[in-house]
């Protein structure tokens, strides 16, 4: 209870000796009473809003050169620091697991999406495709540090009670447990699931009739934050959107804003993106590009096929636009309650653009029989609306990835390099871009340091857990350090047989799945982000050194080889296609 400070005015008749003694007493009393008052007047610990787009490509936001309107993300970029050399995993679940733990995917239990894991690998404890009990999440640590913790959106790290976000450090949750789901209603998006598994605070959840994913996630985030504003505790809000994972769907008023924008095709749009990214400082001037193998020739398509492909991108752009608008609603709400300036914002994507070929050039699909059963269609007139099923496909994905090569699942830059924007308290570099290399495991320890909470050292609540391997780059954000990783740091990566290792400005890469490569490639990804100049023959000593580093990474993390004849699409869709 607050007690007013003592004053000598209450003791007017005491002699000088007693007055002197009392002065000392009163002074000490008042000093000892100050801390509670001072602490109450100090700025609150910062809130955290971690926004994760799904399958968003490298240049899909306006600060990175996109024609898509994203003014709210652009505002965050203008108030903070944008990373143009940030790398993540090549698919959903491993990226999310590393983001939330700071631990390599082969040690946190999620080396691949569970839908793509071969049975031979799932015989091993560290290859289950769900977040294991040997890791501590960012939410766990923040919750123990006095933070309210909220999550609204796609989880994809397990759907049994002990694996849901409500059991991994989050106070309040709205979670879609699987790899994806419809954005308009509670229905599965692929025949690999019997139903769309939604949960609220750990219990099965039914979506409202007026559901649209991006809107609903922000509605619930605001609701969660509003429920605890009176106790003045900071909050951590994790918002993993479904946008722009397939099925790509958006309200028509957003999609129609982009009518005609993509009518010139992916070759023209890819070059426009490259030039805009150069002008924005996202990539070096004169960055070269290669045509990703498998990209169709636009002029070889029929008029009807071109029309359909362009509309698929219009809906995609609309979905990004809608996501940004709803992010803006959250920003406006935080301003209205006086918390915007005291909030750290992190915006990024889980991996590069999705290039799966599920919708054919004529609008048909290999899943057409299942579409007929469940009521989906890919009709041009209603594409992106309720009951429609849309995906941009591999050729359009080269626009989203521009000027990088390949896309999701591949270990090339188009699969691993995505935008990262950070703003708020502790980020002293504002309105800047940096090409400093950062990896997904670096975010968790950095966020903890920004809010003054120590990361665990491999021990949590009396038990041994996996140590955080990421690097805290808060000093770089503050502008007091010029480097995140030194030139001798090596960061290994593997997913589904596709591998990479980063060291300084260099990267080695091999894609055994999808591209059936047998030899490593070497690139300087700082000067050549398009991976156009293979340096393997020019610098054999460096290549050998980095291959040895990768082999050490494999041994240290018990990375398993892929079974003979493994094919990702067959692993994911094989059973589903046979069930049609």
C-alpha angles and dihedrals in degrees: 000000000000116000120193117243116262119251134202087228087082092061108049100150104050119119121249096262093053091039090056092049091047091050089058091047094047092046093051091045092052093046091051089049093054103075095071090049094046094047090050090054096046118100111271120251107273123264119231128223112186110189119191121188117202120235093345113163128233098261099030095112125070097241087059096050105277126148086215114104111243104155095158095052086045089054091054089049091051091051095044147014127300121207116211095180100052117135133198137166123296096245143032112266100040090050092050093047093052092043093055098041110027086227127122114263093241090058100041094056099254110094090146140001107286091236091063101042114115117230091243091064097042089066086079123079095228092052103063098113092233131095107271129219092250094079135069119217128226087246091055092055095043092047091053088049093059101268127138105232125208135176128186122173141025117003107173094173100102138319105215116101096259091050101048119104090253087068095044102063105291119126097198127020146177104186136178100202103200138068092271147336142188115292096214104047144000101284136117118254099210132035090242088087130058092210143352105272109219124171135187115200089339097310127104110272135207117212121229120255093247093053123149112166103229093044094046094049092054092043091055093043090055090046092052094048092046092053092066106033094111098065093058093224115144121247139219113210117189110193112182104179125208087222121138101007116114132301083063104208134161140164109273094240088066098042094048091058086074098048109146095005094112099037092109092062138236098299092059095040093048090055092046089053092048093052093046091049090051091050091049092051094245094124132020118272112267094023108175124220138199128210108254108240112255094034110140122234105250096211091052092064125091119253090253092051092049090048092053095046091050092051091051089058092045089058091045091053090047091053091052090046092050091049090053092049091054091047085056090055090058091048090050091050092051089050090051092056094042096249103107096091090047095053129096110217122201119183124181144125130255093230143333127296121305113252102176113141100226097130113056125220091261093051095259125122141208083235093056094117090054090045088057092050097050098033102253123142138176098213116158095227095058102026111152094016129107112307093015123119117208139172127168096226131213100297095051089044088067087066092054091047096043126174091012127085126248126351144228118005092019122104091223119107093266089063099041109028115079136155121278122191124181129180140159138059114003095023103107096171106082128185091004137125126213133191092203111137115250128173128209094250089061094069100070097055090042094053091048092051092048090060095041099251121133116236115235117262098220095293125093128174092341098312134099116252136173113286121240109255097186123103123244107234098177091119089056089052091050091051095242095110129047099203140046103189122021121231092259097056113107120199115193127203137184134169126168094338095313112114143184141170126201124206123166108312092340138090134186117203140180128175109201092166118059095005099040092219120176101185133062120244125211124210139171096227095186093062097023109036090159089065092229101140115059107205096188094109094040096050107029093156092057091045091052092047092052094045088055088050089052092050088052089051091052092051095044093050099035094239109189124221119244116255118257111275096014114166120184098211092048090050093051103036105019097096092037093054091048090054094058 
